[in-house]
């Protein structure tokens, strides 16, 4: 399963953890993916898209 939003295509980003001695360690920051039923299909949707869809619904 890919860790990407099926609606907007947003995925993970790279970030660096810095130790006390300033050594850089690359880490991944994953987005908040949730499985939602949209149009009868189960999709992986990020929380940002869910909030936007709720706002447009009103």
Biotite code that builds the C-alpha atoms (Angstrom):
import biotite.structure as struc

atoms = struc.array([
    struc.Atom([0.000, 0.000, 0.000], chain_id="A", res_id=1, res_name="UNK", atom_name="CA", element="C"),
    struc.Atom([1.465, 3.328, -1.065], chain_id="A", res_id=2, res_name="UNK", atom_name="CA", element="C"),
    struc.Atom([1.528, 6.043, 1.563], chain_id="A", res_id=3, res_name="UNK", atom_name="CA", element="C"),
    struc.Atom([-0.038, 8.672, -0.691], chain_id="A", res_id=4, res_name="UNK", atom_name="CA", element="C"),
    struc.Atom([-3.383, 10.411, -0.693], chain_id="A", res_id=5, res_name="UNK", atom_name="CA", element="C"),
    struc.Atom([-5.666, 9.105, -3.459], chain_id="A", res_id=6, res_name="UNK", atom_name="CA", element="C"),
    struc.Atom([-7.379, 12.514, -3.762], chain_id="A", res_id=7, res_name="UNK", atom_name="CA", element="C"),
    struc.Atom([-4.551, 15.078, -3.856], chain_id="A", res_id=8, res_name="UNK", atom_name="CA", element="C"),
    struc.Atom([-1.508, 12.835, -4.369], chain_id="A", res_id=9, res_name="UNK", atom_name="CA", element="C"),
    struc.Atom([0.347, 14.222, -1.357], chain_id="A", res_id=10, res_name="UNK", atom_name="CA", element="C"),
    struc.Atom([2.946, 11.875, 0.119], chain_id="A", res_id=11, res_name="UNK", atom_name="CA", element="C"),
    struc.Atom([5.652, 11.737, 2.735], chain_id="A", res_id=12, res_name="UNK", atom_name="CA", element="C"),
    struc.Atom([8.413, 14.315, 3.084], chain_id="A", res_id=13, res_name="UNK", atom_name="CA", element="C"),
    struc.Atom([12.037, 14.014, 4.169], chain_id="A", res_id=14, res_name="UNK", atom_name="CA", element="C"),
    struc.Atom([13.282, 15.696, 7.310], chain_id="A", res_id=15, res_name="UNK", atom_name="CA", element="C"),
    struc.Atom([16.458, 15.613, 9.361], chain_id="A", res_id=16, res_name="UNK", atom_name="CA", element="C"),
    struc.Atom([16.842, 14.750, 13.026], chain_id="A", res_id=17, res_name="UNK", atom_name="CA", element="C"),
    struc.Atom([19.769, 16.617, 14.540], chain_id="A", res_id=18, res_name="UNK", atom_name="CA", element="C"),
    struc.Atom([21.687, 15.174, 17.480], chain_id="A", res_id=19, res_name="UNK", atom_name="CA", element="C"),
    struc.Atom([23.473, 17.196, 20.150], chain_id="A", res_id=20, res_name="UNK", atom_name="CA", element="C"),
    struc.Atom([26.688, 16.892, 18.118], chain_id="A", res_id=21, res_name="UNK", atom_name="CA", element="C"),
    struc.Atom([24.762, 18.164, 15.044], chain_id="A", res_id=22, res_name="UNK", atom_name="CA", element="C"),
    struc.Atom([24.878, 14.813, 13.186], chain_id="A", res_id=23, res_name="UNK", atom_name="CA", element="C"),
    struc.Atom([22.089, 14.674, 10.635], chain_id="A", res_id=24, res_name="UNK", atom_name="CA", element="C"),
    struc.Atom([19.880, 11.567, 10.399], chain_id="A", res_id=25, res_name="UNK", atom_name="CA", element="C"),
    struc.Atom([17.324, 11.488, 7.601], chain_id="A", res_id=26, res_name="UNK", atom_name="CA", element="C"),
    struc.Atom([13.806, 10.497, 8.627], chain_id="A", res_id=27, res_name="UNK", atom_name="CA", element="C"),
    struc.Atom([10.434, 10.361, 6.875], chain_id="A", res_id=28, res_name="UNK", atom_name="CA", element="C"),
    struc.Atom([7.433, 12.396, 7.937], chain_id="A", res_id=29, res_name="UNK", atom_name="CA", element="C"),
    struc.Atom([4.315, 10.533, 6.857], chain_id="A", res_id=30, res_name="UNK", atom_name="CA", element="C"),
    struc.Atom([0.982, 12.251, 6.302], chain_id="A", res_id=31, res_name="UNK", atom_name="CA", element="C"),
    struc.Atom([-2.140, 11.430, 8.297], chain_id="A", res_id=32, res_name="UNK", atom_name="CA", element="C"),
    struc.Atom([-3.814, 8.880, 5.983], chain_id="A", res_id=33, res_name="UNK", atom_name="CA", element="C"),
    struc.Atom([-7.215, 7.464, 6.773], chain_id="A", res_id=34, res_name="UNK", atom_name="CA", element="C"),
    struc.Atom([-9.389, 4.989, 4.865], chain_id="A", res_id=35, res_name="UNK", atom_name="CA", element="C"),
    struc.Atom([-12.682, 6.608, 3.851], chain_id="A", res_id=36, res_name="UNK", atom_name="CA", element="C"),
    struc.Atom([-15.512, 5.486, 1.585], chain_id="A", res_id=37, res_name="UNK", atom_name="CA", element="C"),
    struc.Atom([-16.027, 8.058, -1.155], chain_id="A", res_id=38, res_name="UNK", atom_name="CA", element="C"),
    struc.Atom([-18.421, 7.282, -3.964], chain_id="A", res_id=39, res_name="UNK", atom_name="CA", element="C"),
    struc.Atom([-18.697, 3.640, -2.888], chain_id="A", res_id=40, res_name="UNK", atom_name="CA", element="C"),
    struc.Atom([-14.912, 3.062, -3.066], chain_id="A", res_id=41, res_name="UNK", atom_name="CA", element="C"),
    struc.Atom([-12.468, 2.782, -0.179], chain_id="A", res_id=42, res_name="UNK", atom_name="CA", element="C"),
    struc.Atom([-9.765, 5.408, -0.613], chain_id="A", res_id=43, res_name="UNK", atom_name="CA", element="C"),
    struc.Atom([-6.706, 6.459, 1.361], chain_id="A", res_id=44, res_name="UNK", atom_name="CA", element="C"),
    struc.Atom([-7.402, 10.121, 2.071], chain_id="A", res_id=45, res_name="UNK", atom_name="CA", element="C"),
    struc.Atom([-5.273, 12.568, 4.047], chain_id="A", res_id=46, res_name="UNK", atom_name="CA", element="C"),
    struc.Atom([-6.796, 14.508, 6.949], chain_id="A", res_id=47, res_name="UNK", atom_name="CA", element="C"),
    struc.Atom([-6.298, 17.782, 5.056], chain_id="A", res_id=48, res_name="UNK", atom_name="CA", element="C"),
    struc.Atom([-8.535, 16.550, 2.200], chain_id="A", res_id=49, res_name="UNK", atom_name="CA", element="C"),
    struc.Atom([-11.168, 15.283, 4.652], chain_id="A", res_id=50, res_name="UNK", atom_name="CA", element="C"),
    struc.Atom([-11.322, 18.729, 6.281], chain_id="A", res_id=51, res_name="UNK", atom_name="CA", element="C"),
    struc.Atom([-11.530, 20.441, 2.882], chain_id="A", res_id=52, res_name="UNK", atom_name="CA", element="C"),
    struc.Atom([-14.334, 18.133, 1.711], chain_id="A", res_id=53, res_name="UNK", atom_name="CA", element="C"),
    struc.Atom([-16.279, 18.792, 4.911], chain_id="A", res_id=54, res_name="UNK", atom_name="CA", element="C"),
    struc.Atom([-15.871, 22.543, 4.404], chain_id="A", res_id=55, res_name="UNK", atom_name="CA", element="C"),
    struc.Atom([-17.056, 22.395, 0.767], chain_id="A", res_id=56, res_name="UNK", atom_name="CA", element="C"),
    struc.Atom([-20.076, 20.298, 1.775], chain_id="A", res_id=57, res_name="UNK", atom_name="CA", element="C"),
    struc.Atom([-21.539, 23.136, 3.905], chain_id="A", res_id=58, res_name="UNK", atom_name="CA", element="C"),
])
